[in-house]
Amino acid sequence: MERIVQTSKKLGVKIAVCINKFDTNIKITEDIKAYCKKNNIDFVGLVPFDKQAVDLLNRGLSIVDEDCSSGRAVKDVFYETMKAFKK
């Protein structure tokens, strides 16, 4: 992640961070959130591990078109990202 942050700074590109499957390793999740705060990077959300998402994707469906926890979280991340990029 640090390499991507440095590249974005060199290119003048705004970035934001979300964490996929955040609940599989809470320590790493907290480390990433702390890194974002320390480096003034917009943190836009958390997407949980979701067995239903695996099933939907295996059937060729999108998680945002079905009601599942990961799909709801992705929608929230989208809206938070749009708000962050309008700053």
Long-range contacts (C-beta under 8 A, 24 or more apart in sequence): 1-32, 1-35, 5-39, 5-41, 14-42, 14-84, 14-85, 15-41, 15-42, 16-41, 16-42, 16-43, 16-44, 16-80, 16-81, 16-84, 16-85, 17-41, 17-42, 17-43, 17-44, 18-43, 18-44, 18-45, 18-46, 18-47, 18-77, 18-80, 18-81, 19-45, 19-46, 19-47, 20-47, 21-47, 21-48, 21-49, 22-46, 22-47, 22-48, 23-48, 23-49, 24-49, 42-80, 42-81, 42-84, 42-87, 44-77, 44-80, 44-81, 44-84, 45-73, 45-76, 45-77, 45-80, 46-73, 47-73, 47-74, 47-77, 48-73
